[in-house]
Amino acid sequence: MREEADWMVPSDDTILELVREHGNLTPTAIEDLGGPSAGHARNRCPKLAEYGLLVRISRGLYNITPEGRAYLDEELDAAELEPVE
């Protein structure tokens, strides 16, 4: 079972899974692929990047990090993550 952190919401897993499957995505693309609304993804992607699960490639474009993959593969406890600068 994936170990979520207090700062996470249920849709974060969906966002991470879509980015892992499809590569670099924008919040609009996340919505188009069946994820949460673009507005919600627009709020969550920066938070996931803040904790190192996603990386911002350019304005509004995100990709998954090795830590994000490890979390999805149940190899990383997200509660242990600290914000990265």
Buried (B, 14 or more C-beta within 10 A) or exposed (E): EBEBBEBBBEBBBBBBBBBBEEEEBBBBBBBEBEBBEBEBBBBBBEBBBBBBBBBBBEEBBBBBBEBBBBBBEEEBEBEEBEEEE
